[in-house]
Amino acid sequence: MVSRAIVEYNRQAKSPSITEEILHTGQHYDINMSEIFFRQMEIPEPVVNLHAGTGMHGEMTGRMLIQIEKEIVNRKPDWVLVYGDTNSTLAGALAAVKLHVPVVHVEAGLRSFNKGMPEEINRILTDHVSTLLFCPTHTAAGNLKKEGIVSGVYHVGDVMFDAALMFGEIAAHNSTILHDLNLVPKQYHLATVHRAENTDDPIHLQRIFAAFDKIGTKVVLPIHPRTRAKLDAYDLQTKVNNITLINPVSFLDMVQLERNACCILTDSGGVQKEAYFHGVPCITLRDETEWLETVEAGWNQVVGVDYEKIIAAVSQARAGATITEYGQGNASSHILHLICLATSYL
């Protein structure tokens, strides 16, 4: 969405114009998790794809760090902007700060307070080397303050909310996924499972899938490549009847599946928020969440991998209260304005 804001800024003939160069690490390499995502969201093509692929966290991050550093040296950017909490996020931030290029972190300040999650380590380290930190909620800004980070911190709202507002109706008119899967709106559950804490533990995965099979209503699960491999390794695919496993879907198809589900079960941080954005109750298959406001507002139940709790949460899933912290759908333009303002002082 920041890319769209840059296009609009340049379209209005602002001077000087902004040049954006997108560097794709290749951490997400499945076509429906990468190429189609760029095309459907109308994001400019990356200037380079590093093809980092898979591997252990250190190995993957190290490969990206080496290659990103070379690109920064060659391209000499004024800022390096990173999103979220992936290995790509951390690699980009470290490469930039070591070359004395200021870092912008979008979705800063999130904390699960579980350092067993690689994403938590990525978030903390990225925040502590960033110059501009754009927080989606007041809670996120408060987390940074507790860690002594107060300079360059802004609560701007959530760029994912911007995207939900823009692409919800586009998905409704362009996605055929409900027809393709013979799904009736509000008569299926949507699930995503990809966190290592769940996929790498056969007991966790077995409990989750046993609960899915017991829900009664069909569960549609776009399967992450790592999760599929673990299902094969644990021989779980033949033990469930109520679950429809499908390949990773495109961005617009995922939006359409989210909008029309009666409930979403997930271990993803982003999908928890998207459930709220589309007015769908959520059940979080972890022991904590970065998005406490979704729990406090009644949209989200955090149940871990407890079989009984998952079943109970499905029967109790309800709509909740309005959350105002995510902004009015203009977080991206606000972020760009603040970057431009900070650039004038560099």
C-alpha positions in Angstrom: 0.0 0.0 0.0 3.0 2.3 0.5 3.9 1.6 -3.1 0.5 2.8 -4.2 0.9 5.9 -2.1 4.3 6.6 -3.9 2.6 6.2 -7.3 -0.1 8.6 -6.3 2.5 11.1 -4.9 4.5 11.0 -8.2 1.3 11.2 -10.3 0.5 14.5 -8.6 3.8 15.8 -9.9 5.3 16.4 -6.5 8.9 17.5 -6.6 11.2 15.8 -6.1 9.6 12.6 -7.2 10.2 9.4 -5.2 12.0 6.4 -6.7 11.1 3.1 -5.2 13.1 0.0 -5.9 11.6 -3.2 -4.5 14.1 -6.0 -3.5 12.4 -9.4 -3.4 14.4 -11.8 -1.2 12.6 -14.9 -2.5 11.7 -16.1 1.1 8.2 -16.7 -0.3 8.8 -18.5 -3.5 5.5 -20.3 -4.3 3.8 -18.6 -7.2 0.6 -17.9 -5.3 2.6 -16.5 -2.4 4.8 -14.3 -4.5 4.3 -13.6 -8.2 0.5 -13.4 -8.2 0.6 -11.3 -5.0 2.6 -8.7 -6.8 0.4 -8.7 -9.9 -3.0 -8.7 -8.1 -2.0 -5.9 -5.7 -0.5 -4.0 -8.6 2.8 -3.7 -6.8 5.8 -2.6 -9.0 8.0 -5.5 -10.2 11.0 -6.1 -8.0 14.3 -4.8 -9.4 16.0 -7.9 -8.2 15.0 -11.3 -6.8 17.6 -12.8 -4.5 16.0 -16.3 -4.6 16.9 -16.9 -0.9 14.6 -19.9 -0.8 14.4 -22.1 2.2 16.8 -23.3 4.9 17.6 -22.9 8.6 16.9 -19.5 10.0 20.5 -18.5 10.3 21.4 -19.8 6.9 18.5 -18.1 5.1 19.0 -14.8 7.0 22.8 -14.9 6.3 22.3 -15.4 2.6 19.9 -12.5 2.4 22.1 -10.3 4.4 25.1 -10.8 2.1 23.1 -10.1 -1.0 21.0 -7.2 0.3 24.3 -5.5 1.5 25.6 -5.7 -2.1 22.4 -4.2 -3.5 22.5 -1.3 -1.0 26.1 -0.5 -1.8 25.3 -0.5 -5.5 22.0 1.4 -5.3 22.8 3.9 -2.5 19.2 4.4 -1.2 18.2 7.3 1.1 16.1 4.8 3.2 15.6 1.1 3.4 12.0 0.2 4.3 11.1 -3.2 5.8 7.8 -4.7 6.7 6.6 -7.0 9.5 8.7 -9.7 11.2 10.2 -12.1 8.6 13.8 -13.2 8.2 13.8 -10.8 5.2 12.8 -8.0 7.5 15.7 -8.6 9.8 18.2 -9.1 7.0 17.2 -5.9 5.3 17.4 -3.9 8.5 20.8 -5.3 9.5 22.3 -4.8 6.1 21.1 -1.2 6.0 22.1 -0.1 9.5 25.6 -1.5 9.1 26.0 0.6 6.0 24.6 3.7 7.9 21.5 3.8 5.8 18.4 4.7 7.9 15.8 2.0 8.3 12.0 2.4 8.2 10.0 -0.3 10.0 6.4 -0.6 9.1 4.4 -2.6 11.6 6.8 -1.8 14.4 6.3 -2.4 18.1 4.4 -5.7 17.9 5.2 -8.1 20.7 4.0 -11.6 21.5 6.4 -11.8 24.5 7.3 -15.3 23.3 11.0 -15.3 22.3 10.6 -18.9 21.2 9.1 -17.5 18.0 11.7 -16.5 15.4 9.3 -13.6 14.4 9.6 -12.1 17.9 13.4 -12.0 17.7 13.1 -10.4 14.2 10.7 -7.7 15.5 12.8 -6.8 18.5 16.1 -6.5 16.6 14.6 -4.6 13.7 12.9 -2.1 16.0 16.1 -1.4 17.9 18.0 -0.5 14.7 15.3 1.5 13.0 15.2 5.3 12.6 11.5 5.5 11.8 9.0 3.1 13.5 5.5 3.1 12.2 3.1 1.4 14.7 -0.3 0.1 13.8 -1.7 0.5 17.4 -1.1 2.5 20.5 -0.2 -0.7 22.3 2.7 -1.3 19.8 4.0 2.3 20.4 3.7 1.6 24.2 5.8 -1.6 23.8 8.6 0.4 22.2 8.5 3.0 24.9 9.0 0.3 27.5 12.1 -0.8 25.6 13.5 2.8 25.6 12.6 3.5 22.0 10.8 6.8 21.8 12.5 8.7 18.9 11.0 8.4 15.5 8.0 6.4 16.8 4.5 7.1 15.2 1.1 5.5 15.6 -0.1 5.7 12.0 -2.8 3.0 11.8 -2.5 -0.3 9.9 -1.5 -0.6 6.2 -3.2 -3.9 6.1 -6.5 -2.2 7.0 -5.8 0.1 4.0 -5.5 -3.0 1.8 -8.6 -4.7 3.3 -10.7 -1.7 2.4 -9.4 -1.4 -1.1 -9.2 -5.1 -2.1 -12.3 -6.5 -0.4 -14.7 -5.4 -3.1 -12.2 -6.1 -5.9 -12.0 -9.7 -4.6 -15.7 -10.0 -4.5 -15.9 -9.1 -8.2 -12.9 -10.9 -9.5 -12.3 -14.0 -7.4 -14.0 -17.3 -8.5 -12.6 -19.3 -5.5 -16.0 -19.9 -3.9 -17.5 -21.2 -7.1 -14.3 -23.3 -7.9 -14.5 -25.0 -4.4 -18.3 -25.2 -4.4 -18.4 -23.2 -1.2 -21.5 -21.4 0.2 -20.8 -18.1 2.0 -20.8 -18.4 5.8 -21.1 -22.2 5.6 -17.4 -23.1 5.9 -14.5 -22.4 8.3 -11.2 -21.1 6.9 -8.0 -22.3 8.5 -4.3 -21.5 8.1 -1.5 -23.4 9.9 2.2 -22.6 9.2 4.0 -21.6 12.4 7.0 -23.8 13.2 5.8 -24.3 16.8 2.8 -26.1 15.3 4.1 -27.7 12.2 7.3 -29.0 13.7 5.5 -30.7 16.6 3.5 -33.9 15.5 1.4 -33.7 18.7 0.4 -30.1 18.1 -0.4 -30.8 14.5 -2.4 -33.9 15.4 -4.5 -32.0 18.0 -5.2 -29.2 15.6 -6.3 -31.4 12.7 -8.3 -33.7 15.1 -10.2 -30.6 16.2 -10.7 -29.4 12.7 -12.2 -32.8 11.8 -14.6 -32.6 14.7 -16.0 -29.1 14.0 -18.8 -30.4 11.8 -18.8 -27.6 9.2 -16.3 -28.0 6.4 -12.8 -26.6 7.1 -11.0 -25.1 4.1 -7.2 -25.0 4.6 -4.8 -23.4 2.0 -1.8 -25.5 2.8 1.6 -24.0 3.3 4.4 -26.0 1.6 6.1 -26.7 5.0 2.8 -27.8 6.6 2.1 -30.2 3.7 5.5 -31.7 4.1 4.9 -32.2 7.8 1.5 -33.8 7.2 3.1 -36.3 4.9 5.9 -37.0 7.3 3.4 -37.5 10.2 1.0 -39.4 8.0 -1.9 -37.2 9.1 -3.6 -36.5 5.7 -5.4 -39.9 5.7 -6.8 -39.4 9.2 -9.0 -36.4 8.6 -12.3 -36.3 6.7 -13.8 -32.8 7.3 -10.9 -30.8 6.0 -10.5 -29.6 2.4 -6.8 -29.1 1.7 -6.0 -26.7 -1.2 -2.8 -25.3 -2.6 -1.7 -21.8 -1.5 -4.1 -19.3 -3.0 -3.6 -15.9 -4.6 -4.1 -12.7 -2.6 -7.6 -12.0 -4.0 -8.7 -15.6 -3.5 -7.6 -15.4 0.1 -9.4 -12.2 0.7 -12.6 -13.7 -0.7 -12.2 -16.9 1.4 -11.7 -14.7 4.5 -14.7 -12.4 3.8 -17.1 -15.3 3.4 -16.0 -17.7 6.1 -18.2 -18.1 9.2 -15.1 -18.3 11.3 -11.3 -18.3 10.8 -8.8 -20.6 12.7 -5.2 -19.6 12.3 -1.7 -19.3 13.8 -0.9 -16.3 11.6 -0.6 -12.9 13.0 -1.7 -11.2 9.9 -4.8 -13.4 9.3 -6.0 -12.6 12.8 -6.3 -8.9 11.9 -7.7 -9.6 8.4 -10.5 -11.6 10.1 -11.5 -8.5 12.0 -11.1 -6.3 9.0 -13.6 -8.5 7.2 -16.0 -8.9 10.1 -15.3 -12.6 10.8 -14.7 -14.1 14.2 -11.2 -15.6 14.7 -9.7 -18.4 16.8 -5.9 -18.2 17.3 -4.1 -21.5 17.5 -1.3 -20.2 19.6 -0.8 -19.4 23.3 -0.4 -15.6 22.7 -1.2 -12.9 20.2 0.4 -9.7 19.0 -3.0 -8.3 18.4 -4.4 -7.9 22.0 -7.0 -5.4 20.8 -8.8 -8.1 18.7 -9.1 -10.2 21.9 -10.3 -7.3 24.0 -12.9 -6.3 21.5 -14.3 -9.9 21.4 -13.3 -10.8 17.8 -10.5 -13.2 18.7 -10.1 -16.2 21.0 -6.6 -17.4 21.9 -6.8 -21.2 22.6 -3.4 -22.7 21.7 -3.6 -26.3 20.5 -5.9 -27.6 23.1 -8.4 -29.9 21.4 -11.3 -29.1 23.8 -10.6 -25.4 23.8 -10.6 -25.3 20.0 -14.0 -27.1 19.8 -15.5 -24.8 22.5 -14.2 -21.7 20.8 -15.8 -22.5 17.5 -19.2 -22.8 19.3 -18.6 -19.5 21.1 -17.3 -17.5 18.1 -19.1 -14.2 17.8 -18.7 -10.7 16.3 -17.2 -8.1 18.6 -16.8 -4.4 19.0 -15.3 -1.8 16.6 -11.5 -1.3 16.9 -10.5 2.3 16.1 -6.7 2.0 16.5 -6.2 0.6 13.0 -7.0 4.1 11.5 -9.3 5.2 8.7 -7.6 3.5 5.8 -5.0 6.2 5.2 -2.0 4.7 7.0 0.1 4.4 3.8 -0.2 8.0 2.8 0.6 9.0 6.4 3.7 6.9 6.4 4.9 8.4 3.1 4.3 11.9 4.4 6.4 11.2 7.5 9.2 9.7 5.4 9.3 12.7 3.2 9.3 15.0 6.2 12.2 13.1 7.8 14.1 13.1 4.5 14.2 16.9 4.5 16.1 16.7 7.8 18.7 14.1 6.7 
